[in-house]
Amino acid sequence: MRRYRMPVVVTASVVGVLIAALAVTTSLYIRVQRAQARVARLESQMEVDRKLSTAQRLYAEGQYQAALSEVEAHLLKDGSDVKMRLLHAQLLFDLGRPMRMPCGR
């Protein structure tokens, strides 16, 4: 048994290091994936905020039709932003247009 002690210890050490490396690599991969998802969400929100800012600037300048076009273009693509919907409602109200409410919302 003494004759095989050293190869067994070396093999066990190598296997231990490989398992530890796999655990570290996997945890880092998961962290990177989560960070990339966060970046994608922030970029998307930044784009929405940029469009909202443009529409609000147009609204403040009295260019209601241009602001309405900007808002409706965004709402057709992604109608989930509450601030954009509120600005849309305000523009329709200011322009004297009736609200078109889709069913189920």
Helices and strands as residue ranges (DSSP letters): G 2-4, H 5-60, H 64-77, H 82-95
